Each structure stands twice: as structure tokens, then as C-alpha cells.
């Protein structure tokens, strides 16, 4: 049996829905300089959008064999069933990776995942090189998350319709609390003054020595994001989540739901974007992502939407054996009206 004395470093990429994690991972792959990277992609929803985007990158460091998709639910809730066996299989490979990058679902608590690296099956073989949390700077500037707990409490007391704290806000804070590096993404959408305020607010929520970097379209490379050497699994006491602080062992995602919207080939490209814009504004949609087949266009259209912002680009040509269809994952808080959303998007 081949001996492997050194632990393989693993980087956990976390962050809220649509912050830009997948783009950041693609930039890591593009700048890996021959380093063999294995990817573990965790999807929320029924369609593997993120893994398909990564498989389309065309880089030798992201071959299909090096990409593992965990689509059976939030990775932090399925550690024993999915994550540990996946890591174990990677360790058993003869051509073991040089580095593992784990892109979590936007709904995942990073703390249970970091803790999993202390499981006996993998503790001596893998270490958490660092936890990188990607932040949508524009969303924060729009007041999507509040970092002043006193202001949040005052708002709750002033609004009789609110009887609980936002689970999204707690999740955001947990992802910040677990981070070794914060990436303020989409900074090109902000003024210098807004960016200074966001830096100050987020810095106040972080552990000492956590670095904050700025990015546009996740334009940071492997030389910056990999090789931090943190060993985060040995520092869990400083990374407690809200649920741990409240004495709870688990969390669930009953506050969220998703569905897949399947459409045929789209004849009116711009008309689809207008209908998506209407649906995003009229319904409680947190995130929408997927692919569209546009009539008379040989390439597949990638669609990524966060809140009211829709981004699209053509990533690759349709394969000869693929059915040209449109598949969109819609994610939102519980109570999504799937029928109404489908009607709005179909027009």
C-alpha cells in the first residue's frame, strides 16, 4: 500500500446564495498552474447547475473525474451519509488530488463541515486549509443583512408582523464567524464610500486576523485563496454557530424550498429576461439559476439571478446528444407559489 504521510489541504468556499462562489472556484481552477484539484460541489435543489458550469470550464484541472456533486441535501446535514464517504473515496484513489475545494450550498452552516474533518476516518489524511466566505457586497449595501443586533431588535419590536429573527441573517453571521478569509465580491457595483462602510461593518463581526479581500467577478486566483495553512478543524471553539451558542445540535432548512422549472426552447431571448425580471420582483425568490436553450443559438445560455439582478452568458455549445431545453432551479423561502412563478416565466 502506498504511504501518504502528508495531509491533503481542503479549502471550504462558503457564502450566501448568489454571492459568486462558483465564479471564484472557476478562477481557482484557471490559475492552479497544474495543481490537481478535486471539487466537491453541494447543490440546494434538484438540478446540478453549479457542477455543470464548472465542468464547462475546459481546464485540465477540472476534469469530470475530479468533480463530485453532493445533491442529496445540505452538506452540513449529510456529513455521515455523503461527505465522509466522498472524502474517503478521494483518499483511496491512486492519483490523489493535491488540494480539495469544497463549494457549499448557500444554505450550509460551515461549522459542522469543519468539524467533520475530525472524524477518525479522515482526520489523519485531510486538513482544512481555510474557510473562505464570499459576500455579495451589493446585497449588503442594499441592507439585505443587518449586523447591528440592537437595530434588528428595534425593528422587530416596531413591526408587529415580525415574531422571529430572520434565519437568513443568522446564517450569514455564522458564515462570517467561521471564515478565515472574507471575499467582498461585486465591489464594482459600489461606491468607495459604501465599500468603506461595508468593510467596517463586516470587520466588527469577525475574529481577529481574518483577512478581508475585495473582488470583482471573483477575480482572485489560487495563489491567494489556497495554501492558507490554517488547520481550522483544530480551532472549532472560536467558530461557534448560533445553534451551538443556543445549545442546539442541528439545524434544518424548513424555511426554504426549491423546484425545477422546465421549459422548451426559448424563441424570444429578451422576452424571457423580462419575464424573469417580473417573476423575481413579484415573488419571494431568493435565487434562480440554470440553463436556457435559445432558438437559433448554438450555445447554451447560463442564467444566474440573485434578488432582482439577472446575469446571463453563453458558456458552451450544446452537445449533439443533448436535448435543447431550458432548466431553471428556483429557490426561495417556504411558501413559493410554483404555479404562479411558472406561469410568469412562460408568459
C-alpha positions, -999 to 999 in steps of 0.1 A, spaced: 0 0 0 13 35 -9 21 57 21 7 92 22 24 110 52 12 145 44 -24 156 49 -42 169 18 -54 205 23 -90 213 17 -105 248 12 -141 254 21 -159 280 -1 -190 292 17 -213 322 13 -249 332 8 -269 325 -23 -256 341 -54 -225 357 -37 -203 343 -65 -188 311 -51 -189 292 -84 -171 320 -103 -145 321 -76 -139 284 -79 -136 287 -117 -109 313 -112 -91 290 -88 -91 263 -114 -79 287 -141 -49 297 -120 -40 264 -104 -8 261 -125 -10 223 -129 -20 216 -93 -46 188 -93 -77 200 -76 -107 178 -66 -140 197 -64 -169 187 -41 -200 207 -51 -230 208 -29 -263 218 -45 -295 230 -30 -323 219 -53 -327 191 -78 -306 202 -107 -268 202 -107 -263 237 -121 -230 246 -104 -212 214 -113 -223 217 -150 -209 253 -151 -176 240 -136 -174 211 -160 -177 235 -188 -146 254 -178 -124 234 -202 -94 233 -179 -73 203 -173 -75 208 -135 -113 203 -135 -118 170 -154 -151 153 -148 -134 126 -127 -123 153 -103 -157 168 -97 -180 152 -72 -216 165 -68 -235 161 -35 -271 168 -43 -289 149 -15 -293 180 7 -273 205 26 -238 192 31 -237 201 68 -268 179 74 -255 149 55 -219 147 67 -221 110 77 -241 98 47 -224 119 19 -194 139 28 -173 114 48 -177 86 22 -168 111 -6 -136 122 11 -127 86 19 -130 77 -18 -108 106 -28 -82 94 -3 -83 59 -17 -75 70 -52 -41 62 -65 -39 96 -81 -49 116 -50 -56 153 -55 -31 180 -44 -59 201 -30 -96 197 -24 -120 226 -29 -155 223 -14 -182 247 -26 -210 245 -1 -247 253 -7 -256 289 1 -277 275 29 -250 255 46 -236 261 81 -198 258 77 -192 248 113 -205 212 111 -185 207 79 -152 219 95 -160 196 125 -163 166 101 -126 168 94 -120 155 129 -138 122 121 -115 92 126 -118 81 90 -102 112 76 -85 132 104 -51 119 96 -54 124 59 -71 158 53 -70 192 69 -90 224 65 -65 247 48 -90 276 53 -126 287 52 -133 313 26 -166 332 28 -178 351 -3 -200 381 4 -223 398 -21 -212 434 -14 -240 449 -33 -266 430 -14 -251 440 19 -251 477 7 -288 473 0 -295 464 36 -301 427 29 -284 418 62 -281 438 93 -250 435 115 -263 457 143 -282 434 166 -297 463 186 -311 478 154 -325 444 143 -342 440 177 -357 476 175 -370 468 140 -387 436 153 -403 454 181 -416 481 158 -431 457 134 -460 437 149 -459 413 119 -425 400 128 -423 374 156 -389 358 149 -354 367 139 -345 362 102 -328 328 98 -310 342 67 -293 368 89 -282 342 114 -269 321 86 -249 350 72 -234 357 105 -224 321 110 -206 321 77 -187 352 87 -179 338 121 -164 306 106 -143 324 80 -105 327 77 -108 349 47 -137 372 36 -141 380 -1 -161 411 -7 -173 403 -42 -191 425 -68 -173 456 -54 -175 472 -89 -212 478 -81 -205 500 -51 -191 535 -45 -159 539 -25 -178 552 5 -203 523 5 -174 499 4 -157 515 33 -188 512 54 -192 475 45 -156 468 53 -161 484 87 -193 466 95 -181 432 85 -147 437 103 -166 443 135 -182 408 132 -150 389 125 -124 371 146 -91 389 149 -67 383 120 -93 373 95 -84 389 61 -109 409 40 -102 410 3 -121 428 -25 -130 412 -58 -150 418 -90 -164 387 -106 -144 366 -81 -112 376 -98 -88 361 -72 -65 332 -80 -53 300 -64 -21 317 -52 -42 339 -29 -70 315 -19 -51 283 -14 -23 275 9 -35 294 40 -24 265 63 -50 273 90 -60 238 102 -95 251 110 -107 218 125 -84 224 155 -100 259 161 -136 250 165 -141 267 198 -136 301 181 -161 293 153 -193 286 171 -226 290 152 -258 305 165 -272 270 170 -242 259 191 -244 290 212 -281 284 218 -274 247 227 -289 232 196 -271 203 178 -287 205 144 -304 229 120 -328 222 92 -340 240 61 -377 240 66 -377 278 60 -365 272 24 -378 253 -6 -369 249 -43 -383 235 -75 -371 229 -111 -388 249 -138 -386 230 -172 -393 249 -204 -388 241 -241 -365 261 -264 -369 298 -260 -379 318 -291 -377 353 -276 -344 357 -256 -351 393 -244 -387 384 -236 -375 356 -213 -353 380 -194 -381 405 -190 -404 377 -177 -377 365 -153 -373 401 -140 -411 403 -134 -412 370 -116 -382 378 -94 -398 411 -83 -433 397 -78 -425 365 -59 -404 356 -29 -375 342 -50 -341 343 -34 -321 327 -61 -327 315 -97 -301 296 -117 -300 273 -147 -296 270 -184 -317 281 -214 -319 269 -250 -323 299 -272 -337 293 -307 -312 297 -335 -283 300 -309 -258 271 -309 -246 279 -274 -262 273 -240 -273 303 -221 -264 303 -184 -288 323 -162 -279 334 -126 -303 356 -106 -300 370 -71 -328 391 -59 -337 415 -87 -304 411 -105 -302 388 -135 -268 378 -152 -265 357 -183 -238 345 -206 -233 318 -232 -209 291 -218 -206 264 -245 -222 248 -275 -249 222 -270 -237 186 -274 -251 166 -302 -267 141 -277 -282 168 -255 -319 178 -256 -321 215 -262 -343 225 -232 -345 252 -205 -340 241 -169 -341 266 -140 -338 260 -103 -359 284 -83 -350 288 -46 -370 308 -20 -383 309 15 -411 285 23 -444 293 6 -432 297 -30 -461 297 -55 -446 274 -81 -476 276 -104 -477 314 -104 -439 316 -110 -440 291 -138 -469 310 -154 -450 343 -151 -418 329 -167 -436 311 -195 -457 342 -203 
